[in-house]
Amino acid sequence: MGSSTSKPSSPNSRHVFTSETPVRFSQELVDSLQASNETNSTREKALELHIQSRVTEELERIQARENQILKDLEDKISSAEDSTTSTSNTQALTPDQSKSPGGKDSSAKAAGDKLRDLGRESIQRDINELKQKLEGRKKLEELDKGVEKAKEEVVACLVVNDRRPLNCWKEVEAFRREVGRLEKSFVDRVVR
């Protein structure tokens, strides 16, 4: 067992299949196949390069579209800011400012100050809204004295037995009992 090989003894043996119907290829086809340098690997590489170029083209097209959308949005925003500043400029200018050469600079400063003030006002409004929301939320209740005491005992035991935390099993069990009691009282309050 195992002393003989499972492969045929002659490595160059060929199998020739003969068909019942004759198959004829033109000499041109045979010559072109023999002269061709293309192999499976070169066809695969060519296909891979083609796929990569298509993916690259698609990504560039998507990127160009996204850039165009971004540019359009920036234009809309800048036009909105321009209309806001132009209306504030006409309102902020006095007759003396519009005649003086320094009027444009001061009007630009006034418009910038007004935008900053609007930003400050909106931020202050947001802060006040958040404060009101926080005040409206329920406050956390302070822990029960029994739970707090059991927690402190567990921490103290773990500090003393830092290399042997399993020696604190009694304190941990007492803490679990206290937490269980607290959970039960909470469930009773919520259910009723």
C-alpha positions as CSV (number, residue, x, y, z in Angstrom):
1,M,0.0,0.0,0.0
2,G,1.3,3.3,-1.0
3,S,4.3,2.0,-2.7
4,S,3.1,2.7,-6.2
5,T,2.2,6.1,-7.5
6,S,-1.2,7.1,-8.7
7,K,0.1,9.0,-11.8
8,P,1.0,7.4,-15.0
9,S,4.6,6.5,-15.4
10,S,5.4,8.5,-18.5
11,P,5.1,12.3,-17.8
12,N,4.8,13.2,-21.5
13,S,1.9,11.0,-22.4
14,R,-0.6,12.6,-24.6
15,H,-4.3,11.9,-25.1
16,V,-5.6,12.3,-28.6
17,F,-9.3,12.5,-29.1
18,T,-10.7,11.8,-32.5
19,S,-14.1,13.0,-33.4
20,E,-16.5,11.3,-35.7
21,T,-17.1,14.4,-37.7
22,P,-14.1,16.2,-39.2
23,V,-13.3,19.6,-37.8
24,R,-11.5,21.9,-40.1
25,F,-10.0,25.3,-39.4
26,S,-8.7,27.7,-41.9
27,Q,-5.0,28.1,-42.2
28,E,-5.4,31.8,-41.4
29,L,-7.1,31.1,-38.1
30,V,-4.4,28.6,-37.1
31,D,-1.6,31.0,-38.1
32,S,-3.2,33.9,-36.2
33,L,-3.6,31.8,-33.0
34,Q,0.0,30.6,-33.2
35,A,1.3,34.1,-33.8
36,S,-0.8,35.7,-31.1
37,N,1.1,36.8,-28.0
38,E,-2.1,37.1,-26.0
39,T,-2.5,34.7,-23.1
40,N,-5.2,34.4,-20.4
41,S,-3.1,36.6,-18.0
42,T,-2.7,39.4,-20.6
43,R,-6.4,39.3,-21.4
44,E,-7.2,39.5,-17.6
45,K,-4.8,42.4,-17.2
46,A,-6.3,44.2,-20.2
47,L,-9.8,43.7,-18.8
48,E,-8.7,44.9,-15.4
49,L,-7.2,48.0,-16.9
50,H,-10.4,48.7,-18.8
51,I,-12.5,48.3,-15.7
52,Q,-10.1,50.6,-13.7
53,S,-10.3,53.2,-16.4
54,R,-14.1,53.1,-16.4
55,V,-14.3,53.3,-12.6
56,T,-11.9,56.3,-12.7
57,E,-14.0,58.0,-15.3
58,E,-17.1,57.5,-13.3
59,L,-15.5,58.8,-10.1
60,E,-14.2,61.9,-11.9
61,R,-17.7,62.5,-13.3
62,I,-19.3,62.1,-9.9
63,Q,-16.6,64.4,-8.4
64,A,-17.2,67.0,-11.0
65,R,-21.0,66.9,-10.4
66,E,-20.4,67.2,-6.6
67,N,-18.1,70.2,-7.2
68,Q,-20.7,71.8,-9.4
69,I,-23.4,71.3,-6.7
70,L,-21.0,72.7,-4.0
71,K,-20.2,75.7,-6.2
72,D,-23.9,76.4,-6.8
73,L,-24.6,76.3,-3.1
74,E,-21.7,78.6,-2.3
75,D,-23.0,81.0,-5.0
76,K,-26.5,80.9,-3.4
77,I,-25.1,81.5,0.0
78,S,-22.9,84.4,-1.1
79,S,-25.7,86.0,-3.0
80,A,-27.9,85.7,0.1
81,E,-25.2,87.3,2.2
82,D,-24.7,90.0,-0.4
83,S,-28.4,90.8,-0.5
84,T,-28.4,90.9,3.4
85,T,-25.3,93.1,3.5
86,S,-26.6,95.4,0.7
87,T,-29.8,96.0,2.5
88,S,-28.0,96.6,5.8
89,N,-25.6,98.9,4.0
90,T,-28.3,101.1,2.7
91,Q,-30.0,101.2,6.1
92,A,-26.7,101.8,8.0
93,L,-25.5,104.6,5.7
94,T,-26.2,108.2,6.7
95,P,-26.1,111.0,4.1
96,D,-22.7,112.1,5.4
97,Q,-21.2,108.5,5.1
98,S,-22.5,108.0,1.5
99,K,-20.7,111.2,0.4
100,S,-17.4,110.7,2.2
101,P,-14.8,108.4,0.7
102,G,-14.5,106.5,4.0
103,G,-18.2,105.7,4.0
104,K,-17.8,102.3,2.2
105,D,-15.2,101.1,4.8
106,S,-17.3,102.2,7.7
107,S,-20.4,100.7,6.1
108,A,-18.6,97.4,5.6
109,K,-17.5,97.5,9.3
110,A,-21.1,98.2,10.3
111,A,-22.4,95.4,8.2
112,G,-19.8,93.0,9.7
113,D,-20.7,94.2,13.2
114,K,-24.4,93.6,12.5
115,L,-23.8,90.1,11.2
116,R,-21.6,89.4,14.3
117,D,-24.4,90.7,16.5
118,L,-26.9,88.5,14.7
119,G,-24.6,85.5,15.3
120,R,-24.2,86.4,19.0
121,E,-28.0,86.8,19.4
122,S,-28.7,83.4,17.7
123,I,-26.0,81.7,19.8
124,Q,-27.4,83.3,23.0
125,R,-30.9,82.2,22.1
126,D,-29.6,78.6,21.5
127,I,-27.8,78.6,24.9
128,N,-31.0,79.8,26.7
129,E,-33.1,77.1,24.9
130,L,-30.6,74.4,26.0
131,K,-30.6,75.7,29.6
132,Q,-34.3,75.5,29.7
133,K,-34.3,72.0,28.3
134,L,-31.7,70.9,30.9
135,E,-33.8,72.5,33.7
136,G,-36.8,70.7,32.5
137,R,-35.2,67.3,32.7
138,K,-35.6,65.2,35.8
139,K,-32.8,65.5,38.3
140,L,-31.0,62.4,39.4
141,E,-31.9,61.3,42.8
142,E,-29.2,60.9,45.4
143,L,-28.3,57.3,46.2
144,D,-29.9,55.6,49.2
145,K,-27.8,55.7,52.3
146,G,-27.7,51.9,52.4
147,V,-26.4,51.6,48.8
148,E,-23.9,54.3,49.4
149,K,-22.5,52.6,52.5
150,A,-22.4,49.2,50.8
151,K,-20.5,50.8,47.8
152,E,-18.0,52.4,50.1
153,E,-17.4,49.1,51.9
154,V,-16.8,47.3,48.6
155,V,-14.3,50.1,47.5
156,A,-12.5,50.0,50.8
157,C,-12.3,46.2,50.7
158,L,-10.9,46.2,47.2
159,V,-8.3,48.8,48.2
160,V,-7.2,46.7,51.1
161,N,-7.3,43.4,49.1
162,D,-6.0,44.8,45.8
163,R,-4.2,41.5,44.9
164,R,-7.1,39.3,46.2
165,P,-10.4,40.8,45.1
166,L,-12.3,37.6,45.7
167,N,-11.8,38.1,49.4
168,C,-14.5,40.9,49.2
169,W,-17.3,38.6,48.3
170,K,-19.3,39.4,51.4
171,E,-19.2,43.2,50.7
172,V,-20.2,42.6,47.1
173,E,-23.1,40.4,48.2
174,A,-24.3,43.2,50.6
175,F,-24.0,45.7,47.8
176,R,-26.0,43.5,45.5
177,R,-28.7,43.1,48.1
178,E,-28.9,46.9,48.6
179,V,-29.1,47.5,44.8
180,G,-31.8,44.9,44.5
181,R,-33.8,46.5,47.2
182,L,-33.4,49.9,45.5
183,E,-34.4,48.4,42.1
184,K,-37.5,46.8,43.6
185,S,-38.6,50.0,45.2
186,F,-38.1,51.8,41.9
187,V,-40.2,49.2,40.0
188,D,-42.9,49.4,42.6
189,R,-43.0,53.2,42.2
190,V,-43.1,53.1,38.4
191,V,-45.7,50.3,38.1
192,R,-48.1,51.9,40.6
